[in-house]
Amino acid sequence: MQNRNKQSGFSLVEVMITFALIGVSALGLIKLQAYIEQRADYALHSIKALNVAEQRLEWFRTRGSRAAHMRVRTPDYDRNIASYVCNEDPVYKVSWDVHEPNPTLAVKTITMEVSWFDRNGSKQTVSLQTMLSKYSEFNT
């Protein structure tokens, strides 16, 4: 009779190597998932921040317009369009810096900056820049 005691299967070393490979792969996938969530969070906040900045710039653009509803407050070019920091929103800090390079040209350069803190506590910022003329297209 021959020795039929030959084992077929995996050795302990092969099983340990397999577990190590699965563990490293799982850690890589977890890190990838965290990175994707972080990028998605940044995309969501940056879109909201851009919306906040565009709303403020649009309000500046409607300066002095004669609205049908007199209750609507419009900005005055000389008084309201000046550098400012607004902390009304709990998530976003809105600030704008206004430069008037040459007062005779009646043009102001506005740099709008919206910032927030991400989930890691790092400050993130979105910035827009535009030029605004004293003469409104809404005035007739």
Secondary structure, DSSP 8 states (H G I E B T S, - for coil): --------S--HHHHHHHHHHHHHHHHHHHHHHHHHHHHHHHHHHHHHHHHHHHHHHHHHHTTT---SSTTS----TTTTSS-EEE--SSS-EEEEEEE-S-GGGTEEEEEEEEEEE-TTS-EEEEEEEEEEESS-TT--
